[in-house]
C-alpha cells in the first residue's frame, strides 16, 4: 500500500472517526483506525462494537492496500507533520511508514483482517431527508434527555416513524421536548429507534457536512449514511460518512401522556428577548435553589429570582388579559428550549402554578417543563 494525501484532509478525516474509539477497548485492534487505500480514495473506519464510523478522502493512490494503526498516536503524527503532502506506505500490512518533507516515522499496527467489519443494511426500514433539517430537529430536543447513564432508556433520543411523521422525543422525567415533520411513510415501513446519547452526539457533529441523509434501521441497529457529494470539499471528504450504532433495547415511555390536554392560558413571546431576560435574571439564582419565577399579569410577563446574595427581575410586554399567575421553573429548563430553536415567535402555555408549562412553535415543536414549588 502506498499513497500521497493532503495533511489537512487526512487530519480532518481522522477527527471524524477518532471519537468512536473507546478509552479501554476489550482488544487491541479496537484502538486502531482501519486505513484502506483503493482507486483514488483512502477510507478510514473505527468502531467500539457498539458504534462505528467510516469516511473517505481523496488521495493519490500508487498501490492499493490496508492496515490498522493506533488512531490517537497516528492522528498526532499527522497533525505534527511539517509539510502539506504526506506519503504513507506499508509493505506488510503491519508497519506503516509516514513521510512529510524531511520528517519520517514508522508506526506499528495490526493486520486489517483482525478489524471487525461494520454491519451493512439491506432491505431494512429506510428513509431520506435533508441533513440540516435532521440536525435542527436533534438540537431542538437532545438537551432534554437524561444525563444519568444508568437511566439508559431516558439517556437517549427516540425516533418514531409513524402516522405520516418523523417524531423525535427526549425526556429526563422533568421536561420533555418533541419535534416532528411530515414524511411519506408506508404502513409496512413504520417503526421506531431509541438512539443512545453517544450516537446522538456523534450524529450532530456529522450532519452539518451532508447534502442527503439516509436512515436505515432494524430491531437491533441503525445506520446513518450522510452523502457529502462526489467532489472533494475543503475538508477533502467525498462520497458519504457512514455511522452505524446499536440501538437501546426496551420500550420508550409513552410521551403522549406527558402532553397537557388543554391549557387555560397562552401568551406569545419574542424568543430571543425572553432568552436574554432569563439569562440576565438567572445570574442571581443560587446554586442551592436554582429557580426563576414567571409572573403573568395584565399585558406583562415578569421574570424574577431571589437568593441570599440578592435579587433580579425584568418585565416583558406581552398581550395577556388573564388572571395573575406565578410559576417557578429551573432557569436551564427555560433557556435550553429557547436557545435550541430558530423561530422568532414562541408560544408559552400554562394553567396554574402546579401545572407544567409548555413552549410551542408553529412548526410542530413543543417542550413540556415541570414547575418548581415557589
N, C-alpha and C positions, 0 to 999 in steps of 0.2 A: 504494500500500500504506500502511495506517495501522492501528496497534493500540496498546492500552494493556496493560501487563503488570506483574506484581509484580516488584520488583527482585531479591529473594532467589531467587524461582523462576527468573527469567531467568539470574541468575548461576550457579545450580545446573546448569541445562541447558547453559550454555557450558562449565562444568567437565567435564561428562560427555563432551563431544566434543573438547575442546581438545587433549588429549594425542596424538591421532592425527596432528595436523599436523606435518609434517617441518620441521626447522630450516633445511634447504636444499632446498626443493622445486624440481623441474625447470621449473615455470612458476608465474606469479604467482597464478593462481586457487586453487592448492593451499595457499596461505597463508590462504585465506578460509574462513569458515563460510557455508554456504547457509542463508538465513533465508527461510522460506516461511510466509506468513500466509493461512489459509483456514478458513472456518467459525468455530469458537471455539478454534482451535489455532494455535500457532506451532511450526513444525518446524525443527529445527536439524540440519544434516548437515555432516560433514567427511570428507575422505579423503586418503590419501597414495598412492593407486593400489594399494598392497599391502593396505591395510586401510581400512575406512570405518565410520562410526557415525552413527546417526540417532536422535533422540529428540523428543518432542513435549511442549509445555507449554500449560496453559490460559491464554487471553488474551481480551480484548475486542477483536475484530477489526472495525474500521469498514469497511475495504476490503481485498480480497484483493490479493496480490502477492508478489514475491520479489526478493531481491537477495543478493549475496555481499559480505561485509565482512572485513577482516583480523581474524582471530579473537582474537589476543593483544591488540592495541590496543583492539578493541571490548570485550573482557572487562574490561580495565582501566577503560574509560569507565563501563561498567555498574556495576562494583564501587565506583567513586568517586561515583556519583550520590547526591545529598543526600536524596532522598525515596524512599519505598517504591513509588510509582507512576511508571512510566516510559512515555513515549509515543515510539514510533518511527514515522517517516513517510518515504516515498520516492515522489517523483512520476515519476522517470525510470528507476528500477531501477539507477542508478549512484551516486547520492549519498543518504545516509541522514541524517535529522535526528533527534537524540535530545534529549528534554526531560524534566527532572525538577525540579519546583519552579522555582526561579529559574535553574537551570543549563540550558544548551543547548550542543549540539555538532553539527558536521557532519563526516561521515566519508565519504571517497571509497571506492567499492567497484568491483565489476565485475558485469556483467550475469549473471543466473542461467544463461543459455544456454551460457555458457562453462564451467560447472561439470560435471565428469563424473558421469554417473549411477551410482548403486550397482547392482550386479548383483542381479537377482531370481532366486528359486529356485522352479521349478515342476516337480512330479513328480520330485523328487530323493529320495535317501535321507533320511528324516525321522523324528525321534524326539522325544518329550516326556518331561520328568522334572522333579522339584522343583528349583528353582534352588539352594536352600540345600544340598541333598544333593550336587549337582554341584560347588558351591563347596567343600564339605568334602572331596570326592574330589580336586579340583585341589590344594587346600592340602596334602593328605596325600602328594602326590608331586612337586609342582613344584620344590621345593628341590633335588631330586636331578638336575635337568637340568644340562647343562654351561653354564658361564658364558663359554666361549670361542665367540665369534660365528663363527669360522672353521669350527667343527665344527657346521655348520648342522643336520645330522640330529639330533645329541645336544643341541643348544641349542633343545629343543622338548619338547612332551608328546605322546605317542602315544595316540590314541583308537581303540579296537578294538571294533567291534560285531559279535560273532560268538558262536556256541555258546550262545545264550541269555544273554549277558552283555555289559555295557559294561565294558571294562577300560581303565584309564588307567595309563600307564607313563612313567617318566622315568629317565634314567641318564646319568652322565658318565664311565662306564668304571671308576669306583672304588666306586660304590654304585648300587643300582637300587631304586627304590620302585615298588610296584604296588598298585593297589586296584581292586576290581571290585564290581559289583552285578548281580543278576539282572534281566533285562529280556525282554519278549516281542519277539523279533526273527525275522521271517520270513526264510527262507533267501535269497530274492531281494533282501532289504534289507541283507544283511551287507556290511560294508565297514569301512574304516579311514581315519583322518585324522592327519597329523602337523602339529600346531598350533605355529606359531612363538612364540618366547619373548615378543615384544612383545604378541601377541594374547592369550597366556595372562595376562599382567599386566593388560591392559585388561578381560578377561573376569572376572577375580577381583574387580575393583572394581565391576562392574556387577551381578553375580549376586545380591548381598545385597538388592537392591531389588525383586526379582521375585517373582511368585506362580507362574508357569509358565515353563519354559524350553524352547524348541523348537530342536532342532539339525537343520540341513539341510546336505547336502554333495554334491558331485560329485567328479570326479577332479582338479579344479583349485582349487575354492573351498569354503569352509564359512561358514555363517551361523548366528548365534545370535539368536533372536527372544525377548526376555525380556519377558513380559507383566507390567506394573506395575499393571494394573487400569484400569477405566473412570472411576473417580472420582479427582480430583486428591488426591495425598497431601500431606504437609507440604512436600515438595520441589516440588510443582506439576506433577510429571511425570504423564502419562496415556498410556494405550494401551500401547505397547511401546517398548523400547530395542532397536534393531537393529544388530548388529555383524556385519560381513562381512569375510572375510580370505582372501587366498591361502593355500594350504597348502604345506608344504615338500615338494618333489618328491624322490623317491628311496625307498629301502626302509629301514624301521626295522630295527635289529639284532634278531636272534632272542632276545628277552628270556627265553624259557623255558629256554634253555641256561644262563643265569646262575643259575637257582634250584637250590640244592643238592638232590640227590635224597634224601638222608637225613641226619638229624642224630643224632649219638650221644647228645647231652645236651640237656636242655631245662629251663629254670627259669622260674618265674612271678615277675614283679616288679611293684611298685607304680609305675606310670608317673611320677607326679608326684615321688615320693621319689627315683627313680633320676635323673630330670632335674635336680632340685635338687642332688643329690650330684655329678653330673658337672659342673654349672655351678660348684659350690663348689671342687672339686678342680682343675678346669682353669684356675683363676686362676693357679696356679703353673706351668702348662705354658709352655715357652719358644716364642717365635716361630720359632726355628730348628728345633726338634724338637717340633712341636705334637702331642703324643700323651698318652693316658692308658692305664693298664693295668687290665684287669679280671682279678681272680684269684678263680676259683671254687673253694671248698673246702667241707668239710662244713658245710652249713646257713649258708654265708656267701658274700656277694659283696663283695669289697673293691675299691674304685676308688681308684687312686693315680696320682701323677705325680712326676717328679723332674727338676729343671733346675739350672742353675748358680746360680740365686737361692735354691733351697731345694726343699722337697718338701711334699706334702699327701696325705692318704689318709683314707678313711672306709669303714666296713664296713656293709653292709645285711644284715639277717637274711632268709634265704630257706630254702626246702626244697630240699636238694640232698644226695645221697648218692654222687655220682660221684667220679672221680679229681680231684686238684687240677690245674687248668689255668689258665695265664696267657695272655691275648691282648691285644695292643696295638691301639688304634684312634685315629684322628683324633677328638678330642672333638666337633667340629662334626658329624661323621657320626653321632654318638650323640644329640646334642642336637636336631638337626633333626627326625628322625622322632618322637622322644619328645614334642617340642613341637608337632607338627602334627596329632596325633590326639587324640581326646577320651576314649577308653576308659580306665578306671582300671587295668585289668589288662592287662599286656603280657607276651608270652612271648618269651624270648630263647633261640635255639637255636644250638648250636656243636658243633664236633668236636674241633679241636686248634688250636694257636697259629698254624698256617699256613693254616687254612681260614676262609672267610667266616663272619661272624656274621649271624644273621637275626632281625629283630624281626617278630613276628606278633601279630595280634589275632584275635578270634573272628569278625570281620565282614569277612573277605576282604581284609585289608591285610597287606602284608609289605614289609620293606626289607632288602635284602641289602647288607652292608657288608664291604668287603675289609679284612683286618687289616694292621697295620704290623709290621715286624720290631722286636723288643724285645731 
